[in-house]
């Protein structure tokens, strides 16, 4: 008669292992919640590099509208005496920045043109209107002296070109402060974004615009939630 090896007992799971698994199941969601809750208090913001810049009170807009920097996210650029010569820079800003962001609430693009460039810029606007919604893009004019003083008020390490234009484009927040970077890996301080380089706009400016707009969305949501809690209490 065949003999069989004695049956082995079913391996019992230790009580320690069971408790450990249960603790992990309950603890992981709690840890994840605390992580994201803590993240709200360390929400990434775009640094302020100049607390307050100048204003546009003495500048004249081409369409006669009254413009101000306060309460808007503004992308600012300087076209100088010969805006048409800067069509390549304008196209880069249009394609990489304006078209992506102009539909956001309280966004505006402002191009500053010297009085000598008025005729030139009208041709630029006509060409752009063929494939761009220009409703949030405004052109303002001023004297060379006014342009120089306004640029100086940005308090950057940059200089205007001889024709009072600039290769750089700037981000102004709703409090009329200049935003940028204070610890860029390649440049350290970033006051403006080189519009002659598509890679610079893609790598830095587009990302920074997203950070700033997300900052305002987060602030809006936080204020709304606090209001709802207050109204419900």
Secondary structure, DSSP 4 states (H G I P E B T S, - for coil): ----PPPPPPPPPPHHHHHHHHHHHHHHHHHHHHHHHHHHHT---PPEEES-----TT-EETT-----STTSEEEEEEEET-GGGGHHHHHHHIIIIIHHHTTSTTEEEEEEEEGGGHHHHHHHHHHHTTTS--TTEEEEEE-HHHHHHHHHHT--S----TTSEEEEEEEE-TTS-EE-EEEETTTEEESSEETT-HHHIIIIIHHHHHHHHHHHHHHHHHHHHHHHHHHH-
